[in-house]
Amino acid sequence: MSTAAPARDAFAALVLHRRPQRARVGLTLGFVRTFAVPEIAEVLDRTGRLASAPKARAKATGAMMFALVGHGVDSPDGRRIVAELAALHRLPGVDAELMRYVLACFTVCPVEFADGTPAERAAAAAFAADLAAALRLPPLPGPGLAEAAAWMREFETARFAPSEAGRRLWHTVAPLFAARLPRRLARHAPAFAAALLDPPLRAAFALPRPPLPLRAAARLAFHLTR
């Protein structure tokens, strides 16, 4: 039996209603994590779409993900989006493990950054299972989100590496965090965004460690949003 309905109820409540801005920051951070995997970065960089219209591409990615959560994988909109995602799987250089990793990032990161409740985390894990099945991917480790997050970190330990493509993508996307900051801080968006990154991501993008006050200010600034 599909778990889409209960997953949509709790997961959608978090990302669409309870803390939508935090969830969007988390989703963007999940997108950024994929840049640290050279194979993914090369595919995204090669298409040129993100570099030519970063705001539009990032917005489209968020819209696809939240439409899936809001309407369900089995809805007409959900089936259309699943077909679009499946087409990405057929791009040269994209395999099932990379797609699983992207799915993990797009599920785990919004929930973690939005401080999801246990019920919301369980619903997110159920949603990820439905989406993996729809995409004919091996399921993420479960039954909960903690197991998926642990697998994601193990994948990153094995696959994160510096690449020119990854660095280019990061510098393209970093200014987009301005939309989630108070207006007076918007011009400092790249610095505040970099302060949210963990050491493995900073290493992949060749970024220096931000000073502690900036890291604390960044967490506070982005968590002040709902």
RODO-2510 file (C-alpha; in nm, 4 decimals, decimal comma):
residues 226
     n   res          X          Y          Z
     1     m     0,0000     0,0000     0,0000
     2     s     0,1316     0,3476    -0,0835
     3     t     0,2344     0,5655     0,2097
     4     a     0,1825     0,8844     0,0050
     5     a    -0,1204     1,0100     0,1979
     6     p     0,0239     0,9993     0,5540
     7     a     0,3604     1,1224     0,4249
     8     r     0,1905     1,4123     0,2505
     9     d    -0,0054     1,5019     0,5647
    10     a     0,2903     1,5423     0,8034
    11     f     0,5807     1,6158     0,5696
    12     a     0,3767     1,8693     0,3725
    13     a     0,2647     2,0364     0,6941
    14     l     0,6297     2,0996     0,7785
    15     v     0,7663     2,2155     0,4424
    16     l     0,4604     2,3961     0,3089
    17     h     0,2952     2,5426     0,6190
    18     r     0,4760     2,5130     0,9533
    19     r     0,8297     2,6154     0,8523
    20     p     0,8322     2,6717     0,4755
    21     q     1,1215     2,9205     0,4677
    22     r     1,3503     2,6996     0,6746
    23     a     1,2552     2,4020     0,4606
    24     r     1,3481     2,5950     0,1464
    25     v     1,6877     2,6848     0,2931
    26     g     1,7348     2,3184     0,3810
    27     l     1,6358     2,2096     0,0322
    28     t     1,8839     2,4561    -0,1195
    29     l     2,1539     2,3223     0,1110
    30     g     2,0611     1,9714    -0,0010
    31     f     2,0992     2,0809    -0,3625
    32     v     2,4379     2,2334    -0,2780
    33     r     2,5541     1,9064    -0,1198
    34     t     2,5191     1,7329    -0,4545
    35     f     2,7781     1,9722    -0,6046
    36     a     3,0457     1,8112    -0,3868
    37     v     3,0053     1,4820    -0,5743
    38     p     3,2167     1,5350    -0,8885
    39     e     3,0025     1,3100    -1,1069
    40     i     2,6871     1,5071    -1,0227
    41     a     2,8647     1,8417    -1,0511
    42     e     2,9935     1,7501    -1,3969
    43     v     2,6431     1,6641    -1,5190
    44     l     2,4924     1,9864    -1,3810
    45     d     2,7797     2,1964    -1,5093
    46     r     2,7749     2,0341    -1,8527
    47     t     2,4108     2,1209    -1,9174
    48     g     2,4792     2,4901    -1,8508
    49     r     2,1233     2,5453    -1,7305
    50     l     2,2135     2,6308    -1,3736
    51     a     2,4869     2,8749    -1,4755
    52     s     2,2645     3,0530    -1,7290
    53     a     1,9614     3,0961    -1,5006
    54     p     2,0508     2,9989    -1,1423
    55     k     1,7489     3,1583    -0,9753
    56     a     1,5027     3,0020    -1,2190
    57     r     1,6630     2,6577    -1,1959
    58     a     1,6767     2,6627    -0,8169
    59     k     1,3157     2,7781    -0,8007
    60     a     1,2096     2,5047    -1,0423
    61     t     1,3864     2,2406    -0,8343
    62     g     1,2109     2,3579    -0,5185
    63     a     0,8757     2,3764    -0,6936
    64     m     0,9089     2,0194    -0,8219
    65     m     1,0009     1,8835    -0,4804
    66     f     0,7293     2,0672    -0,2900
    67     a     0,4680     1,9819    -0,5523
    68     l     0,5525     1,6156    -0,5030
    69     v     0,5197     1,6540    -0,1269
    70     g     0,2009     1,8567    -0,1474
    71     h     0,0145     1,6591    -0,4119
    72     g     0,1649     1,3142    -0,3653
    73     v     0,3712     1,0883    -0,5876
    74     d     0,0584     0,9179    -0,7237
    75     s    -0,1247     1,2394    -0,8180
    76     p    -0,1389     1,3629    -1,1798
    77     d     0,1163     1,6349    -1,0970
    78     g     0,3259     1,3825    -0,9087
    79     r     0,3339     1,1374    -1,1990
    80     r     0,4371     1,4166    -1,4367
    81     i     0,7216     1,5227    -1,2066
    82     v     0,8320     1,1623    -1,1558
    83     a     0,8546     1,1267    -1,5345
    84     e     1,0740     1,4397    -1,5502
    85     l     1,2987     1,3075    -1,2740
    86     a     1,3217     0,9692    -1,4437
    87     a     1,4436     1,1461    -1,7581
    88     l     1,7353     1,2855    -1,5551
    89     h     1,8277     0,9281    -1,4672
    90     r     1,8858     0,8639    -1,8364
    91     l     2,1437     1,1430    -1,8720
    92     p     2,5010     1,0216    -1,9344
    93     g     2,6890     0,9898    -1,6064
    94     v     2,3809     0,9521    -1,3840
    95     d     2,3285     0,6150    -1,2191
    96     a     2,0924     0,4747    -0,9568
    97     e     2,3277     0,5426    -0,6638
    98     l     2,3639     0,9074    -0,7604
    99     m     1,9864     0,9406    -0,7917
   100     r     1,9430     0,7786    -0,4495
   101     y     2,1871     1,0280    -0,3025
   102     v     2,0011     1,3233    -0,4542
   103     l     1,6751     1,1849    -0,3144
   104     a     1,8353     1,1556     0,0297
   105     c     1,9616     1,5149     0,0160
   106     f     1,6243     1,6498    -0,0925
   107     t     1,4471     1,4624     0,1872
   108     v     1,6880     1,4714     0,4787
   109     c     1,8203     1,8275     0,4497
   110     p     1,4859     2,0183     0,4537
   111     v     1,3676     1,8207     0,7560
   112     e     1,6936     1,8601     0,9456
   113     f     1,7190     2,2337     0,8831
   114     a     1,3534     2,2868     0,9744
   115     d     1,3964     2,0849     1,2959
   116     g     1,1247     1,8396     1,2026
   117     t     0,9384     1,6513     1,4740
   118     p     0,9628     1,2719     1,5000
   119     a     0,6282     1,2416     1,3193
   120     e     0,7473     1,4712     1,0399
   121     r     1,0721     1,2771     1,0070
   122     a     0,8826     0,9502     0,9852
   123     a     0,6556     1,0970     0,7192
   124     a     0,9564     1,2247     0,5226
   125     a     1,1076     0,8760     0,5274
   126     a     0,7791     0,7281     0,4041
   127     f     0,7615     0,9895     0,1277
   128     a     1,1179     0,9059     0,0207
   129     a     1,0250     0,5371     0,0042
   130     d     0,7289     0,6153    -0,2232
   131     l     0,9376     0,8367    -0,4490
   132     a     1,2184     0,5813    -0,4715
   133     a     0,9662     0,3171    -0,5722
   134     a     0,8109     0,5479    -0,8338
   135     l     1,1564     0,6141    -0,9788
   136     r     1,2421     0,2416    -0,9644
   137     l     1,5371     0,3097    -0,7376
   138     p     1,6542     0,0918    -0,4487
   139     p     1,4936     0,2281    -0,1316
   140     l     1,6932     0,4406     0,1075
   141     p     1,7932     0,2624     0,4271
   142     g     1,5152     0,2734     0,6830
   143     p     1,2765     0,2504     0,8398
   144     g     1,3352     0,6061     0,9612
   145     l     1,5031     0,9220     0,8403
   146     a     1,8001     0,8672     1,0727
   147     e     1,9057     0,5602     0,8756
   148     a     1,8736     0,7491     0,5464
   149     a     2,0803     1,0350     0,6892
   150     a     2,3502     0,7936     0,8077
   151     w     2,3678     0,6350     0,4622
   152     m     2,3899     0,9817     0,3066
   153     r     2,6901     1,0724     0,5253
   154     e     2,8627     0,7441     0,4412
   155     f     2,8083     0,8113     0,0709
   156     e     2,9585     1,1582     0,1144
   157     t     3,2657     1,0244     0,2934
   158     a     3,3297     0,7962    -0,0023
   159     r     3,2331     1,0308    -0,2868
   160     f     3,2902     1,3947    -0,1886
   161     a     3,5923     1,5451    -0,3665
   162     p     3,7000     1,8861    -0,4969
   163     s     3,6166     1,9656    -0,8574
   164     e     3,6180     2,2766    -1,0715
   165     a     3,2574     2,2074    -1,1705
   166     g     3,1504     2,1855    -0,8074
   167     r     3,3220     2,5116    -0,7179
   168     r     3,1633     2,6883    -1,0148
   169     l     2,8186     2,5649    -0,9174
   170     w     2,8644     2,6757    -0,5564
   171     h     2,9646     3,0285    -0,6566
   172     t     2,6655     3,0386    -0,8933
   173     v     2,4145     2,9384    -0,6257
   174     a     2,5540     3,1098    -0,3121
   175     p     2,4042     3,4548    -0,3924
   176     l     2,0559     3,2989    -0,4081
   177     f     2,0542     3,2644    -0,0298
   178     a     1,9930     3,6412    -0,0176
   179     a     1,6210     3,5775    -0,0638
   180     r     1,6114     3,3991     0,2726
   181     l     1,7995     3,6674     0,4682
   182     p     1,6819     3,9922     0,6283
   183     r     1,7189     4,2710     0,3734
   184     r     2,0077     4,4419     0,5516
   185     l     2,2111     4,1196     0,5309
   186     a     2,1202     4,0200     0,1752
   187     r     2,4367     4,1618     0,0167
   188     h     2,6413     3,9324     0,2413
   189     a     2,4520     3,6224     0,1251
   190     p     2,7574     3,4271    -0,0079
   191     a     2,9433     3,4686     0,3214
   192     f     2,6388     3,3771     0,5294
   193     a     2,5657     3,0784     0,3050
   194     a     2,9250     2,9551     0,3301
   195     a     2,8954     2,9769     0,7084
   196     l     2,6174     2,7158     0,6960
   197     l     2,8379     2,4595     0,5224
   198     d     3,0025     2,1789     0,7148
   199     p     3,3774     2,1025     0,6834
   200     p     3,3438     1,8363     0,4080
   201     l     3,1477     2,0791     0,1889
   202     r     3,3887     2,3647     0,2519
   203     a     3,6785     2,1360     0,1592
   204     a     3,5085     2,0327    -0,1653
   205     f     3,4517     2,3963    -0,2607
   206     a     3,7938     2,5168    -0,1369
   207     l     3,6318     2,7609     0,1052
   208     p     3,8047     2,8839     0,4225
   209     r     3,6431     2,8161     0,7581
   210     p     3,4292     3,1191     0,8490
   211     p     3,4957     3,2702     1,1928
   212     l     3,2782     3,1438     1,4762
   213     p     3,0771     3,4688     1,5124
   214     l     2,9792     3,4525     1,1453
   215     r     2,8798     3,0865     1,1730
   216     a     2,6631     3,1643     1,4760
   217     a     2,5100     3,4696     1,3071
   218     a     2,4305     3,2699     0,9942
   219     r     2,2493     2,9980     1,1858
   220     l     2,0514     3,2621     1,3756
   221     a     1,9667     3,4646     1,0629
   222     f     1,8360     3,1668     0,8676
   223     h     1,6536     3,0163     1,1645
   224     l     1,4646     3,3391     1,2315
   225     t     1,2580     3,2575     0,9244
   226     r     0,9579     3,0286     0,9605
***
